[in-house]
């Protein structure tokens, strides 16, 4: 390991230890406490965020508790209606918000808050879209275990909803692998023409327990916004994971 890489690692560990002692700190506070320049501080914080070791809420950095804590979360026993983060997302992004899981190889919607901030009564209904049609289904599949992933994909008939829907197994498998690498999935008019969706996994103990997503028109969610919105949704999914940990205690 090069000396510069070793220093980066050491300073990254020091940051994690500092955030363990002080749950929320600004970048300037972290740099001052560790005697680091502004450039070094932000560079290391960016690395820690990339690896989901920390999250950022407004101007404050904090440990990603979903990464560090070992908590058993049973999706079937989660009080989905108690989550507050969906309303925060609607307030900032002003698009529809979804929470969903896969049960018996079917997508089950657990929560919908529309762009006006109104709760939609889903009663855990099954979504019409199949796993390979939607961003939610694809991201849940991408972060599932190899065994579950194989079982579900082998049972997909790949019937299209639109001309954009994946219809070939090999292409879909490569697409799923790419989703796992980048950390989010996109439904680009694959379920409904004129609509797009961006979904991220909710990970606890490195296992996916649900998917968190926003959806809206192609006009509101343009392709040039994919990168910006995906980063926001990834951060919000980490906040949901922390909420779930708190509710499961």
N, C-alpha and C positions, 0 to 999 in steps of 0.2 A: 504494500500500500504506500502510495506517495505521501510525502509529509503534508502537502496541502489537503489531500483527502483525509488524512488522519486528523488534522486540525478541524476540518469540517465535521467529521464524525464526533469528535470530542465536544465541540461547541453545540452540536445538535443534541447530544445527550444532556449537556448542561442546561439547554433550553427546556427540555422535557422535565428535568428535575425542578427547574424554577417554576414551571407552570403547574407542577404537582403541588408545590408549596403555596403558590398564588394562582388560584383558578382562572382569573381573567387579567391579562396584561396587554398594554399597547406595545407596539414594536419598539418605540423609543424607550419605554421602561425596561424592556428585555435587553436592549442593546446597552443601556446605561448600567444595568445590574451586572452584566457579564463583561463589560469593558470592550464591546465590539463596535466597529464602525457601522454606520447606517447601511452601507452597501452589503457588508457581510451579514448583518442581521436579517435584512429582507431576503437575501439569497438563501440562507439556511431555513428561514420560515417558509419560503416557497417550496423547498425540498420536503420539509415535514408535512406541508399541506398536500403535496403531490402524493405522498405515501399514506395519506389519511391518518397520520399520527396526531395532527392537531386540526382544529377548525377555526374559522374566523367569523365572528358575529359583529357586524358594524366595524368598529376599529379595534376590537379586542380579540386576542388570540387565546385559545383554551385547548386543553387536552381533549382528544376525541375519546370520550369515555367508553363508547361502544367498542373501541379497539382494545382498550386496556383491561376492561372488566370482564369477568367470566360470570355471565348471568344466563339462566335458562329461560328462554322466552318461547312460549307455546302460542303460535299464531291463532289457534282456535280459541284461546282464552284471553286474547288481548282486548282491552276495553277501547276499541277504535274511536268511539265517539268522544273520548276524553282528550284526544290529541289536540293541541292548540296550534301546532306548527302550520297545518293547512291554511288557516286563516291568515297567518303572517305572509305566506306565499301569495295568496290571492291579493292581499293588500299591496304587496310590492310589484308583482308581475301582472296582476289583473287578467289571469286566465283560469280556466277550469282546473281543479286539482283532484287527482285520483290516488287512492291507496288500494292495492289489490294483491291477491295471493293466488297460487295455483293449488287447487285441491282436486284430487282424482283426475288429474290431467285437464282440468277445466279452469278458466280464469274466473275468479270470484272477486267482485268489487266489494270492498269493505267500507269505503268512504268516498263521497263526492261532495266537493264544495264548488259551486259555480263561480264564475268571474265576478258576480255581484256580491259574493260572500254569503250566499244562501245555501244551507245544507240540503242536499238531495237525499231523500229516503230510499236507499238501495236495498235494504233488508237482505244484505249479503247475496244479492241476485247474481246469477251467472251472466257474464257479458256475452253479447252476441258474437264478438270477434273471437277467433280461435287464437291459439298461442302464437302461430307464425304470422298472423296479420298485424298484431299491435306491438308498439314499443314496450308496453308493460309485459306482455307475454314473452317477448324476445329477451328482455333484460333479466327476467326471472329465470328463463331457461339458460341464459349465458352464465349465470352464477350458481346454478344448481350443481349437485354432485354429478360426476360422470355417469353413474348408474341411472339416476333420475332423468338426466338429459337424454341418454340413449333410449330409455323406455318411451319417453314422450315423443321424441323425434321419429322413432320407428312407427308410431301410431298416427302421425300427421298425414292427412291425405293431400295436403298442399293445394286444395281447391282455392282459387283466387276470389277475393272480394272486389278487387279493382285490377286494372292492368299493371299496377305498381307492385302487387303482392308477389312475394317469392313463390315460385312454382317448381323449383328444382332443389332436390335435397342437398346435393353437393354444394351448390352456391349458398344455400341457407346455412349449412354447417360452417363454411368459411366466414359468413357474415356473423354468426354467433361467436366465433373465436375473436373476431375484430371487436365486437361489443365488449367482451370480457377484458380485452386489453385497454380500451379507451375509457371504460367505466360507465357508459350510458348507451341507450338505444334510441333510435328515431323511427317513428312511423311517418313516412313521407307520402301521404295519400294512399297508403296501402290498405287501410280499412275503409276509408271514405274519401272520395275526391273532394278537394277543397279544405281538408282538415289535416293537421299535423299534430304529433305528440312527441314529447321528449320524456324518457323514463330512466330512473336510476335505481339501483338496488338498495334496499335497507339492510345493511350488514351488521350482525351482532355475533361476536366470537368468530369472525371470518366466515359466517354462514348467512345466506340470504333468507330473510324471514318474510319479506314483502317487497313490493315495488312502489315507488313514489313517482308521480308523473304530473305534467301539465299538458293540456291540449288546447288548441285554438285553431282559428282559420289560417290558411296559408298566407293571408295578408298580414295577420298579426305575428305569426311565427314564420318569418322569412328565413331562407337558408343562411343568409348572412348573420342571423342572430343565433344560429345553432351553438357556436362555441361559447358565446357569452351566457346564454341561457343554461346550457348544460353545466357550466361551472356553478351557477347559482343553485340549480336543482341538486347537484352533488352535495353542496354544503347543507342544503335544507334536509336532504335525506339523512345526513349525519345527525342533525338536530332531532329528527324523528326517532332515530335509533336511541339517542340519549333519553328522549321522552319515554320510549318503550321500556328501557332499562329501569327508569325511575318508577314507572307504573307496575313493573313486575316484581318489585322488591316487597 
